[in-house]
Amino acid sequence: MLLQKLVLQNFRNRDDDTFDFSPHLTIFLGENARGKTNLLEAIYFLINGSGFRESREEELLCIGKNQANVEGRFIMGNGKRDFKIHITKRDGIVEKIYFLERTRKKHAQYMMDQTKAILFAPEHIEIINSSPDIRRAYFNKFISYYDGEYKKKVVNLENALRRRNKILERVKDDIQLKEELSFWNDYILQQATYITKKRGEYVEYLNDHPKLDHKEFRIVYLKNEVTLERFREVLEEERRWHRTMIGPQKDDFQIYIKDKNVHHYGSRSEQRLAVFWLKINEITYHESIYKKKPILLLDDVFSEFDKQNKKMVLELIEKYQTVLTTTEEEVIDLIDVPKKIIRV
């Protein structure tokens, strides 16, 4: 499916706007702080059902507004399909309502009929140079898109950890503590087994597709195993810290170029290339499952990439419908494909 038109009402800083798109490349061109990334996020939101910057969904609404609409028309073969997400805030609670051809749909039904948007953004370098929780969040979001059961297990695990930690903080008697922890230990083990299995499967997929730009990447899954025996071994430490010390919430992922750990020893260029490797595999994984091309969203990536990385981006643009933002006029001349320029 190709995005043809986007209509926004009260989304971020856009109160009432309509945009038409090239089937090849559309460029949002303008100075910083003009809302170019907001437009990319609107497309991402329409396609993937969530934004990529908000900490709370109410941030997607224009300031002072309680309702917003994001609508899009997509071309598929000789036909068209109209998608819409209505956002409403009432008594501090935000609700999203999904529509396909003006018929209300459940979220799962809506997502099944939608295409996929793959985002490239400068802040994705945090996957490499930030803390393990950022990497876990990246894997969780990616796997959850394709596996609703995984998403459910992650939420279950988070809730169980909060309950278990409160028990560790509250209960002082040894016998009572072990009795109350017994249920949650079993429950966490069930959730963790599924989560680590699915994480391991995607790591295996990545390692089966290691090459990019004449370099060979690999990723190591540092799994924090959960067993009932380990729960018994760490109990005294957990009582001291009032925290659950084992489980998938402690997992990490480390990327290597051959034997070089990119997180600790990679150059800035190698770290960006590692992110690009992850993103390329997002595209190939999606295509392997759905046999469809995703839409690419590139947020000011040319300001971050060196000459070689820019070359790879240009090669991608030739293959997929792409929407990109930039502040640089010269980017327009770099890309030799049919394109539409929208000045913001």
Secondary structure, DSSP 8 states (H G I E B T S, - for coil): -EEEEEEEEEETTEEEEEEE--SSEEEEE--TTSSHHHHHHHHHHHHHSS-SS-SSGGGGB-TT-SEEEEEEEEEETTEEEEEEEEEEEETTEEEEEEEETTEEE-HHHHHHHS--EEEE-GGGGHHHHS-HHHHHHHHHHHHHHH-HHHHHHHHHHHHHHHHHHHHHHH---HHHHHHHHHHHHHHHHHHHHHHHHHHHHHHHHHHTS-EETTEEEEEEEE-----HHHHHHTHHHHHHHTS--SSGGG-EEEEEETTEEHHHH--HHHHHHHHHHHHHHHHHHHHHHHSS--EEEEESGGGT--HHHHHHHHHHHTTS-EEEEES-THHHHH--S-EEEEE-
